[in-house]
Amino acid sequence: MADKVPHVTALFWVVKVLTTAMGETGSDFLVTTIEPVIAVGAAFILLAGTLALQFRTRRYVPAIYWAAAGMVSVFGTMAADIVHVQFGIPYAISTAVFAVALAGTFALWWRSEHTLSIHSIRTTRREAFYWTTVLLTFALGTAAGDWTANALGLGYLMSGVLFAALIAIPAVGYGFFRLNAIVAFWIAYILTRPLGASFADWLAVSPGRGGAGFGTGTITVVLLIAIVGCVVVLSTTSIGEKAAAYSQG
């Protein structure tokens, strides 16, 4: 089958950050609006459904891919929050645990496939490794963002600024110091999660918690509209056509 993931363009990173932000506020909105157990169960069902569609396709389809990514974002956020809220595990420990789990997944992926390139996702096994990795990056990013914002006392805005600075490191390393492209990609991919989540939380939470106070529901809706708009562009313009052609060639 053709590659199942999009070509890495500027718009790819835009949609990635939007989905990470939406996952943060969307998760918070759901678990505070309806019974948390029902919210988590519904998110899991939607995650399973979108991933099933993604695995059934034989090529990259923007709407299906980003629907799956969005649900991974929501459920990954819930998973990280459950570890802290329900089990009382400190953010620093959950961050370390998710980091070790992610490193282990990378190691298994490399040992099995001898590549971590997203442009080689042409078998079901590689796709399974890919989505497991993506889910862990969302959980890790959620825990890391909450750790810096809450446990370290930076607040959501300064946490966003911190991760914005950190995400420049792989870009500079790749552009000027010959950092391996695959390494640079995954570092940036991991950092987009706390980057988007921190700014989304800052926009959503009340001024008393250091935020702008727009509310999780409002921010989630705005982000969803932006994501849908980007996916429409990817699906109907030459940008999406070039990405699809790249995935098939």
C-alpha positions in Angstrom: 0.0 0.0 0.0 1.1 3.6 -0.4 2.4 5.7 2.5 -0.4 6.3 5.0 0.8 9.6 6.5 1.0 13.1 5.0 4.0 14.8 3.5 5.7 17.1 6.0 4.9 20.7 4.9 4.3 23.9 6.8 0.6 23.2 6.8 1.2 19.8 8.3 2.8 21.5 11.4 0.0 24.0 11.5 -2.7 21.3 11.7 -0.6 19.2 14.1 -0.4 22.1 16.6 -4.1 22.8 16.1 -5.0 19.2 16.9 -2.8 19.1 20.0 -4.5 22.2 21.2 -7.9 20.9 20.5 -7.2 17.7 22.2 -6.3 19.5 25.4 -9.3 21.8 25.6 -11.6 19.2 24.1 -10.7 16.6 26.8 -11.1 19.2 29.6 -14.5 20.3 28.2 -15.8 16.7 27.9 -14.8 15.5 31.4 -16.1 18.6 33.1 -19.4 18.7 31.1 -20.5 15.1 31.3 -19.7 12.1 33.6 -15.9 11.5 33.2 -16.3 7.8 32.8 -18.8 8.3 30.0 -16.5 10.9 28.4 -13.5 8.6 28.5 -15.5 5.7 27.2 -17.0 7.7 24.3 -13.5 9.1 23.4 -12.1 5.6 23.3 -14.9 4.4 21.0 -14.4 7.3 18.6 -10.6 6.7 18.8 -11.1 3.1 17.9 -13.5 3.9 15.1 -11.3 6.6 13.5 -8.2 4.3 13.7 -10.1 1.5 12.2 -11.0 3.7 9.2 -7.4 4.8 9.0 -6.1 1.2 9.0 -8.6 0.2 6.3 -7.5 2.9 3.8 -4.8 2.0 1.4 -3.4 5.5 1.1 -3.3 8.9 2.9 -6.7 10.5 3.1 -6.6 13.9 4.9 -10.0 13.7 6.5 -9.5 10.2 7.9 -5.9 10.8 9.0 -6.6 14.0 10.8 -9.8 12.7 12.4 -7.7 9.8 13.9 -5.0 12.3 15.0 -7.6 14.5 16.6 -9.1 11.6 18.6 -5.6 10.4 19.6 -5.0 13.9 20.9 -8.2 13.9 23.0 -7.8 10.3 24.4 -4.0 10.8 24.9 -4.8 13.9 27.0 -7.4 11.9 29.0 -4.9 9.1 29.6 -2.3 11.5 31.0 -4.9 13.3 33.2 -6.2 10.1 34.6 -2.8 9.0 35.7 -2.5 12.3 37.7 -6.0 13.0 38.8 -7.3 9.5 39.6 -4.1 7.9 40.8 -2.3 10.9 42.2 1.0 10.3 40.3 3.0 13.5 40.2 3.5 15.1 36.8 7.3 14.6 36.9 6.9 10.9 37.4 4.2 10.5 34.7 6.3 12.5 32.3 9.3 10.2 33.0 7.2 7.1 32.6 5.6 8.2 29.3 9.1 9.2 28.1 10.5 5.7 28.9 7.5 4.1 27.2 8.0 6.2 24.1 11.7 5.4 24.0 10.9 1.7 24.3 8.4 1.9 21.4 11.0 3.7 19.3 13.5 0.9 20.1 11.1 -1.9 19.2 10.1 -0.1 16.0 13.7 0.3 15.0 14.6 -3.3 15.9 11.6 -4.6 13.9 11.7 -2.3 10.8 15.2 -0.7 10.9 13.7 2.7 10.2 11.7 5.3 12.0 10.9 7.3 8.9 7.2 8.3 8.6 7.6 8.0 4.8 7.9 4.3 5.0 4.5 3.6 6.6 3.5 1.1 4.0 2.7 -2.0 6.1 0.2 -2.6 8.8 2.9 -3.4 11.4 4.7 -0.1 10.7 1.4 1.7 10.9 0.7 0.1 14.3 4.1 1.3 15.5 3.4 4.8 14.1 0.1 5.2 15.9 1.3 3.8 19.1 4.2 6.3 19.0 1.8 9.1 18.2 -0.5 8.2 21.2 2.5 8.1 23.5 3.7 11.5 22.3 0.4 13.1 23.1 0.3 11.5 26.6 3.9 12.6 27.2 3.3 16.1 25.9 0.3 16.5 28.1 2.1 15.4 31.2 5.2 17.6 30.4 3.1 20.6 29.7 1.2 20.3 33.0 4.4 19.6 34.8 6.0 22.9 33.6 2.8 24.9 34.0 1.7 23.6 37.4 4.4 21.8 39.2 7.2 24.1 38.1 5.0 27.2 38.5 5.6 28.6 35.0 1.9 29.0 34.2 0.4 28.1 30.8 1.6 31.1 28.9 5.2 30.9 29.9 5.1 27.1 29.3 3.9 27.8 25.8 6.8 30.2 25.3 9.3 27.7 26.7 8.2 25.0 24.3 8.1 27.4 21.4 11.8 28.1 22.1 12.6 24.4 22.5 10.9 23.5 19.2 13.3 25.8 17.4 16.2 23.6 18.4 15.5 20.7 16.0 14.7 23.2 13.3 18.0 24.9 13.7 19.8 21.6 14.2 18.4 20.3 10.9 18.8 23.5 9.0 22.3 24.4 10.0 24.0 21.5 11.8 23.0 18.5 9.8 20.9 17.0 12.4 19.3 13.7 11.1 16.0 14.5 9.5 14.2 11.7 11.2 15.5 12.6 14.6 14.7 16.3 14.0 11.1 15.4 13.0 10.3 13.3 16.0 11.8 15.8 18.4 9.6 18.5 16.9 6.6 16.2 16.8 6.9 15.5 20.5 7.3 19.2 21.4 4.2 20.3 19.4 2.0 18.6 22.0 3.0 20.7 25.0 3.3 23.7 22.8 -0.2 23.6 21.5 -1.7 22.4 24.8 0.0 25.1 26.8 -1.3 28.0 24.7 -4.8 26.4 24.4 -5.0 26.1 28.2 -3.9 29.7 28.6 -6.6 30.9 26.3 -9.2 28.7 28.0 -8.7 28.8 31.7 -9.9 31.6 33.9 -7.9 34.7 34.7 -7.6 33.5 38.3 -5.6 30.5 36.9 -3.5 32.8 34.8 -5.5 32.4 31.6 -7.5 34.6 29.2 -10.8 33.0 30.3 -12.4 32.2 27.0 -13.5 28.7 28.2 -12.6 25.2 27.0 -15.8 24.9 25.0 -15.3 28.0 23.0 -11.6 27.4 22.3 -12.4 23.8 21.3 -15.0 24.9 18.8 -12.7 27.6 17.3 -9.9 25.0 17.0 -12.2 22.5 15.4 -13.3 25.0 12.8 -9.7 25.9 12.0 -8.8 22.2 11.7 -11.7 21.5 9.4 -10.7 24.4 7.2 -7.1 23.2 6.9 -8.3 19.6 6.1 -10.5 21.0 3.4 -7.5 22.8 1.9 -5.5 19.6 2.1 -8.3 17.6 0.5 -9.2 20.0 -2.4 -6.1 21.9 -3.4 -2.7 21.2 -5.0 -1.2 21.1 -1.5 -3.2 18.0 -0.7 -2.7 16.5 -4.2 1.1 16.9 -3.9 1.1 15.2 -0.5 -1.0 12.4 -1.8 1.2 11.9 -4.8 4.2 11.9 -2.5 2.7 9.3 -0.4 2.1 7.1 -3.4 5.5 7.6 -5.0 
